[in-house]
Amino acid sequence: MSSTLWTVPAQSSGKIIRATAAFGGVALELAAGYEHFVDNKKPDFLAKFPHGKIPSIEQADGFKVFESVAIARYVAALAPNSGLLGADLKDSALVDQWIHLADSEVDVYTALSGQLVRGAINPYNKPVRCLIRFYGAS
């Protein structure tokens, strides 16, 4: 059964889902011509995914899921012999533990570090902030 994944190449959670699919041998199609902040605001996308969020996935039978961890878990479950979800309930709990730790503790700082390196955000500097407040941003 084919699945269509809406994501953008730079989105780390989309990369995680694609890696999960690759390890499990699950075929995913990327949404052709998807343009973020344009297509996810269109009525047809919002009818499928009311929050307008990516990553999102839709199967040929109409089943839809959004949120990266839920999608990755679902994709891993499509390949039950891959071992991605663990061999039993205890293994599965440990897999979930590390997924959620990475998602809530590691990914946040990785994304922040990437933004600092790319210059998308600047570290807080009190003297500079005071000057900007006094003279205004230009």
N, CA, C and O of each residue as an XYZ file, in Angstrom:
552
protein
N       0.849     -1.166      0.000
C       0.000      0.000      0.000
C       0.897      1.232      0.000
O       1.771      1.357      0.857
N       0.694      2.137     -0.941
C       1.566      3.305     -1.031
C       1.149      4.378     -0.030
O      -0.023      4.516      0.320
N       2.139      5.120      0.410
C       1.925      6.215      1.348
C       2.559      7.468      0.786
O       3.641      7.415      0.203
N       1.885      8.604      0.959
C       2.422      9.889      0.534
C       2.806     10.678      1.769
O       2.001     10.861      2.682
N       4.051     11.145      1.788
C       4.579     11.905      2.912
C       4.742     13.359      2.495
O       5.379     13.665      1.487
N       4.153     14.251      3.289
C       4.343     15.685      3.086
C       5.415     16.145      4.057
O       5.248     16.041      5.272
N       6.512     16.651      3.521
C       7.622     17.173      4.308
C       8.451     18.057      3.388
O       8.132     18.204      2.209
N       9.499     18.635      3.918
C      10.459     19.382      3.112
C      11.831     18.754      3.350
O      12.060     18.168      4.408
N      12.745     18.865      2.384
C      14.037     18.178      2.508
C      14.819     18.509      3.781
O      15.491     17.634      4.327
N      14.748     19.737      4.259
C      15.543     20.141      5.419
C      14.914     19.759      6.753
O      15.570     19.878      7.788
N      13.673     19.307      6.762
C      12.985     19.020      8.021
C      13.553     17.748      8.654
O      13.471     16.666      8.073
N      14.131     17.891      9.850
C      14.767     16.739     10.497
C      13.766     15.629     10.794
O      14.097     14.452     10.651
N      12.561     15.976     11.201
C      11.578     14.928     11.498
C      11.160     14.191     10.231
O      10.857     12.999     10.282
N      11.141     14.880      9.102
C      10.869     14.207      7.832
C      11.985     13.239      7.469
O      11.734     12.159      6.935
N      13.230     13.639      7.766
C      14.376     12.756      7.518
C      14.284     11.501      8.383
O      14.604     10.403      7.930
N      13.846     11.670      9.630
C      13.707     10.524     10.534
C      12.672      9.549      9.994
O      12.878      8.336     10.032
N      11.569     10.071      9.495
C      10.518      9.209      8.935
C      11.028      8.490      7.692
O      10.785      7.295      7.523
N      11.731      9.209      6.824
C      12.271      8.569      5.612
C      13.309      7.511      5.977
O      13.369      6.464      5.332
N      14.126      7.766      6.999
C      15.111      6.774      7.444
C      14.420      5.547      8.023
O      14.838      4.418      7.768
N      13.368      5.765      8.797
C      12.603      4.645      9.353
C      12.047      3.785      8.229
O      12.117      2.557      8.281
N      11.496      4.436      7.218
C      10.951      3.701      6.070
C      12.053      2.929      5.352
O      11.854      1.776      4.969
N      13.210      3.555      5.167
C      14.316      2.887      4.476
C      14.799      1.667      5.262
O      15.006      0.603      4.679
N      14.981      1.809      6.579
C      15.409      0.674      7.403
C      14.384     -0.449      7.385
O      14.748     -1.625      7.412
N      13.116     -0.094      7.341
C      12.058     -1.102      7.351
C      11.690     -1.632      5.982
O      10.902     -2.572      5.869
N      12.257     -1.034      4.928
C      11.917     -1.460      3.574
C      10.514     -1.044      3.154
O       9.876     -1.718      2.345
N      10.035      0.066      3.704
C       8.692      0.567      3.398
C       8.812      1.669      2.347
O       9.596      2.605      2.505
N       8.035      1.552      1.280
C       8.067      2.553      0.209
C       7.230      3.769      0.595
O       6.069      3.641      0.985
N       7.832      4.940      0.481
C       7.131      6.203      0.710
C       7.287      7.074     -0.523
O       8.355      7.117     -1.132
N       6.227      7.761     -0.885
C       6.306      8.754     -1.952
C       6.261     10.125     -1.300
O       5.448     10.370     -0.409
N       7.132     11.014     -1.745
C       7.061     12.390     -1.266
C       6.005     13.121     -2.075
O       5.875     12.897     -3.278
N       5.260     13.984     -1.426
C       4.220     14.752     -2.116
C       4.881     15.582     -3.214
O       5.751     16.410     -2.942
N       4.464     15.355     -4.433
C       5.078     16.016     -5.586
C       4.787     17.515     -5.566
O       3.639     17.936     -5.427
N       5.840     18.308     -5.706
C       5.689     19.751     -5.822
C       5.206     20.458     -4.569
O       4.720     21.587     -4.645
N       5.332     19.813     -3.418
C       4.853     20.430     -2.179
C       5.668     21.678     -1.861
O       6.899     21.634     -1.859
N       4.986     22.791     -1.592
C       5.638     24.038     -1.201
C       5.113     24.432      0.179
O       3.933     24.736      0.353
N       6.030     24.419      1.157
C       5.617     24.695      2.538
C       5.205     26.156      2.694
O       5.734     27.037      2.017
N       4.274     26.397      3.577
C       3.643     27.687      3.858
C       2.740     28.146      2.718
O       2.166     29.234      2.777
N       2.614     27.325      1.688
C       1.665     27.603      0.601
C       0.663     26.460      0.538
O      -0.531     26.649      0.771
N       1.167     25.265      0.217
C       0.279     24.108      0.041
C      -0.403     23.683      1.336
O      -1.549     23.235      1.310
N       0.283     23.816      2.462
C      -0.325     23.375      3.720
C      -1.377     24.360      4.243
O      -1.992     24.117      5.281
N      -1.581     25.448      3.542
C      -2.636     26.399      3.907
C      -3.832     26.314      2.958
O      -4.830     27.011      3.140
N      -3.719     25.459      1.952
C      -4.804     25.305      0.976
C      -5.929     24.451      1.554
O      -5.687     23.566      2.374
N      -7.164     24.722      1.121
C      -8.326     23.993      1.657
C      -8.237     22.473      1.516
O      -8.660     21.754      2.420
N      -7.694     21.964      0.396
C      -7.632     20.506      0.232
C      -6.659     19.868      1.227
O      -6.914     18.767      1.714
N      -5.540     20.550      1.537
C      -4.605     20.036      2.542
C      -5.234     20.112      3.928
O      -5.156     19.161      4.705
N      -5.858     21.245      4.235
C      -6.481     21.430      5.550
C      -7.662     20.496      5.759
O      -7.989     20.160      6.898
N      -8.308     20.071      4.675
C      -9.392     19.091      4.806
C      -8.837     17.742      5.262
O      -9.501     17.000      5.986
N      -7.612     17.432      4.829
C      -6.968     16.177      5.234
C      -6.296     16.310      6.602
O      -6.393     15.421      7.447
N      -5.618     17.435      6.797
C      -4.825     17.672      8.005
C      -5.197     19.047      8.565
O      -4.543     20.037      8.237
N      -6.228     19.126      9.396
C      -6.765     20.411      9.851
C      -5.757     21.339     10.541
O      -5.947     22.555     10.551
N      -4.699     20.782     11.112
C      -3.707     21.631     11.774
C      -2.727     22.243     10.778
O      -1.990     23.168     11.122
N      -2.712     21.733      9.542
C      -1.824     22.265      8.520
C      -0.357     21.976      8.770
O       0.509     22.677      8.247
N      -0.062     20.945      9.568
C       1.311     20.652      9.963
C       1.961     19.618      9.056
O       1.300     18.752      8.484
N       3.277     19.739      8.946
C       4.072     18.682      8.344
C       5.092     18.260      9.395
O       5.440     19.066     10.258
N       5.572     17.046      9.351
C       5.233     16.009      8.389
C       3.822     15.472      8.616
O       3.299     15.441      9.730
N       3.246     15.057      7.507
C       1.946     14.386      7.498
C       2.030     13.265      6.483
O       2.806     13.338      5.530
N       1.236     12.231      6.685
C       1.263     11.087      5.776
C      -0.160     10.644      5.491
O      -1.035     10.699      6.355
N      -0.374     10.198      4.247
C      -1.677      9.657      3.856
C      -1.451      8.375      3.074
O      -0.615      8.319      2.172
N      -2.209      7.348      3.433
C      -2.129      6.086      2.699
C      -3.165      6.066      1.592
O      -4.103      6.863      1.589
N      -2.988      5.157      0.658
C      -3.898      5.040     -0.484
C      -5.337      4.782     -0.046
O      -6.275      5.174     -0.741
N      -5.519      4.129      1.100
C      -6.877      3.847      1.584
C      -7.504      5.033      2.310
O      -8.630      4.938      2.798
N      -6.766      6.171      2.384
C      -7.297      7.375      3.010
C      -6.889      7.575      4.454
O      -7.210      8.608      5.042
N      -6.182      6.603      5.052
C      -5.724      6.745      6.435
C      -4.691      7.865      6.507
O      -3.766      7.908      5.696
N      -4.842      8.771      7.474
C      -3.967      9.936      7.593
C      -3.438     10.069      9.023
O      -4.144      9.788      9.991
N      -2.186     10.501      9.129
C      -1.552     10.744     10.427
C      -0.643     11.962     10.289
O       0.008     12.149      9.262
N      -0.605     12.794     11.341
C       0.404     13.847     11.411
C       1.133     13.699     12.740
O       0.701     12.925     13.594
N       2.205     14.411     12.926
C       3.135     14.348     14.063
C       4.195     13.276     13.801
O       3.881     12.109     13.565
N       5.435     13.700     13.849
C       6.555     12.878     13.399
C       6.714     11.556     14.140
O       6.934     10.525     13.504
N       6.608     11.559     15.456
C       6.805     10.312     16.204
C       5.703      9.312     15.868
O       5.971      8.124     15.691
N       4.472      9.789     15.781
C       3.355      8.896     15.430
C       3.540      8.323     14.030
O       3.272      7.144     13.800
N       3.997      9.150     13.097
C       4.217      8.672     11.723
C       5.352      7.655     11.696
O       5.212      6.591     11.092
N       6.475      7.968     12.344
C       7.618      7.047     12.345
C       7.235      5.710     12.970
O       7.626      4.657     12.467
N       6.477      5.743     14.056
C       6.041      4.506     14.708
C       5.132      3.715     13.776
O       5.260      2.495     13.672
N       4.220      4.395     13.104
C       3.309      3.733     12.176
C       4.089      3.104     11.017
O       3.839      1.958     10.646
N       5.031      3.857     10.451
C       5.840      3.342      9.338
C       6.651      2.133      9.799
O       6.757      1.147      9.069
N       7.226      2.196     11.003
C       7.977      1.051     11.536
C       7.071     -0.162     11.708
O       7.496     -1.294     11.476
N       5.828      0.070     12.112
C       4.878     -1.040     12.308
C       4.472     -1.682     10.990
O       4.019     -2.826     10.974
N       4.630     -0.956      9.879
C       4.330     -1.538      8.568
C       5.353     -2.604      8.185
O       5.115     -3.398      7.275
N       6.486     -2.620      8.877
C       7.535     -3.625      8.650
C       7.791     -4.350      9.968
O       8.818     -4.115     10.605
N       6.874     -5.229     10.390
C       6.971     -5.836     11.722
C       8.230     -6.671     11.945
O       8.644     -6.850     13.091
N       8.842     -7.182     10.895
C      10.040     -8.010     11.050
C      11.328     -7.194     11.046
O      12.420     -7.761     11.104
N      11.212     -5.881     10.980
C      12.400     -5.027     10.915
C      13.103     -4.890     12.261
O      14.284     -4.545     12.308
N      12.397     -5.155     13.349
C      12.980     -4.996     14.675
C      12.998     -3.559     15.165
O      13.522     -3.284     16.244
N      12.437     -2.638     14.395
C      12.480     -1.228     14.771
C      11.651     -0.904     16.009
O      11.919      0.086     16.691
N      10.655     -1.724     16.304
C       9.802     -1.456     17.461
C      10.127     -2.349     18.653
O       9.450     -2.283     19.679
N      11.145     -3.175     18.527
C      11.503     -4.085     19.609
C      10.814     -5.430     19.455
O       9.863     -5.578     18.687
N      11.317     -6.409     20.205
C      10.808     -7.780     20.092
C       9.637     -8.058     21.024
O       8.852     -8.972     20.771
N       9.508     -7.282     22.099
C       8.421     -7.506     23.058
C       8.031     -6.161     23.679
O       8.550     -5.117     23.284
N       7.123     -6.194     24.641
C       6.641     -4.953     25.255
C       7.750     -4.172     25.956
O       7.766     -2.941     25.911
N       8.669     -4.874     26.599
C       9.760     -4.189     27.294
C      10.681     -3.495     26.296
O      11.067     -2.342     26.488
N      11.028     -4.211     25.226
C      11.838     -3.593     24.175
C      11.117     -2.392     23.575
O      11.722     -1.346     23.340
N       9.832     -2.548     23.331
C       9.036     -1.466     22.752
C       9.031     -0.239     23.664
O       9.125      0.893     23.189
N       8.922     -0.465     24.965
C       8.960      0.647     25.920
C      10.313      1.353     25.891
O      10.379      2.579     25.985
N      11.398      0.574     25.760
C      12.728      1.177     25.684
C      12.902      1.971     24.392
O      13.507      3.043     24.399
N      12.377      1.453     23.288
C      12.418      2.191     22.021
C      11.696      3.526     22.191
O      12.223      4.575     21.823
N      10.487      3.480     22.750
C       9.716      4.708     22.969
C      10.451      5.681     23.892
O      10.446      6.890     23.665
N      11.076      5.144     24.923
C      11.828      5.979     25.861
C      12.878      6.806     25.129
O      12.963      8.019     25.319
N      13.677      6.148     24.294
C      14.760      6.845     23.608
C      14.241      7.762     22.512
O      14.823      8.817     22.260
N      13.158      7.372     21.860
C      12.557      8.253     20.848
C      12.095      9.550     21.502
O      12.380     10.639     21.002
N      11.390      9.434     22.606
C      10.857     10.632     23.260
C      11.960     11.477     23.894
O      11.863     12.704     23.909
N      12.999     10.841     24.413
C      14.125     11.600     24.946
C      14.781     12.409     23.827
O      15.041     13.602     23.981
N      15.043     11.751     22.713
C      15.659     12.450     21.587
C      14.761     13.569     21.077
O      15.241     14.657     20.761
N      13.472     13.307     20.997
C      12.522     14.291     20.477
C      12.384     15.496     21.400
O      12.288     16.629     20.927
N      12.375     15.264     22.710
C      12.113     16.366     23.640
C      13.373     17.029     24.192
O      13.325     18.191     24.594
N      14.485     16.324     24.219
C      15.687     16.873     24.842
C      16.826     17.146     23.862
O      17.542     18.135     24.013
N      16.999     16.299     22.880
C      18.138     16.429     21.973
C      17.792     17.276     20.759
O      18.534     18.197     20.415
N      16.682     16.979     20.111
C      16.328     17.652     18.859
C      16.150     19.151     19.041
O      16.491     19.926     18.148
N      15.625     19.564     20.176
C      15.415     20.993     20.440
C      16.740     21.739     20.373
O      16.829     22.795     19.746
N      17.767     21.198     21.014
C      19.059     21.872     21.053
C      19.832     21.698     19.752
O      20.619     22.569     19.383
N      19.621     20.598     19.061
C      20.240     20.415     17.756
C      19.699     21.459     16.787
O      20.461     22.070     16.037
N      18.390     21.660     16.804
C      17.771     22.661     15.929
C      18.266     24.060     16.288
O      18.572     24.852     15.397
N      18.348     24.371     17.574
C      18.830     25.676     18.021
C      20.276     25.893     17.586
O      20.622     26.970     17.102
N      21.122     24.876     17.754
C      22.524     24.976     17.334
C      22.626     25.218     15.840
O      23.427     26.036     15.387
N      21.810     24.503     15.074
C      21.804     24.692     13.622
C      21.404     26.099     13.235
O      21.983     26.675     12.313
N      20.425     26.664     13.919
C      20.000     28.035     13.626
C      21.098     29.040     13.975
O      21.298     30.016     13.253
N      21.805     28.805     15.073
C      22.914     29.685     15.443
C      24.025     29.622     14.399
O      24.560     30.657     14.002
N      24.375     28.420     13.954
C      25.447     28.241     12.973
C      25.090     28.900     11.639
O      25.939     29.522     11.001
N      23.834     28.758     11.226
C      23.398     29.350      9.954
C      23.159     30.854     10.054
O      22.948     31.512      9.035
N      23.188     31.402     11.255
C      22.935     32.826     11.432
C      21.466     33.191     11.414
O      21.114     34.365     11.302
N      20.600     32.182     11.524
C      19.162     32.449     11.523
C      18.740     33.154     12.804
O      17.776     33.920     12.805
N      19.454     32.901     13.890
C      19.232     33.608     15.153
C      20.589     33.985     15.723
O      21.604     33.373     15.391
N      20.599     34.981     16.570
C      21.840     35.424     17.197
C      21.761     35.180     18.695
O      20.687     35.276     19.289
N      22.904     34.863     19.308
C      22.876     34.687     20.757
C      22.535     36.014     21.443
O      22.802     37.090     20.908
N      21.952     35.918     22.616
C      21.594     37.125     23.364
C      22.855     37.840     23.807
O      23.767     37.226     24.361
N      22.903     39.131     23.562
C      24.025     39.961     23.957
C      23.426     41.238     24.537
O      22.907     42.071     23.794
N      23.493     41.399     25.857
C      22.801     42.510     26.516
C      23.226     43.884     25.993
O      22.350     44.702     25.710
N      24.522     44.184     25.848
C      24.876     45.512     25.332
C      24.311     45.775     23.928
O      23.840     46.875     23.637
N      24.365     44.767     23.074
C      23.824     44.932     21.723
C      22.318     45.130     21.779
O      21.783     45.987     21.074
N      21.626     44.357     22.601
C      20.165     44.489     22.722
C      19.786     45.877     23.243
O      18.796     46.456     22.797
N      20.573     46.415     24.188
C      20.288     47.758     24.709
C      20.461     48.810     23.615
O      19.656     49.735     23.509
N      21.501     48.671     22.810
C      21.709     49.613     21.702
C      20.580     49.519     20.679
O      20.099     50.538     20.182
N      20.166     48.311     20.373
C      19.060     48.133     19.425
C      17.792     48.768     19.984
O      17.053     49.433     19.259
N      17.544     48.563     21.263
C      16.352     49.141     21.881
C      16.440     50.675     21.865
O      15.440     51.353     21.629
N      17.642     51.220     22.118
C      17.809     52.666     22.175
C      17.729     53.300     20.782
O      17.022     54.289     20.587
N      18.458     52.726     19.812
C      18.521     53.315     18.476
C      17.490     52.740     17.515
O      17.217     53.315     16.461
N      16.932     51.622     17.883
C      15.983     50.952     16.990
C      16.719     50.034     16.032
O      17.892     50.241     15.724
N      16.024     49.036     15.576
C      16.622     48.087     14.627
C      16.607     48.710     13.247
O      15.652     49.391     12.872
N      17.669     48.476     12.492
C      17.693     49.011     11.125
C      17.912     47.916     10.127
O      17.961     48.177      8.925
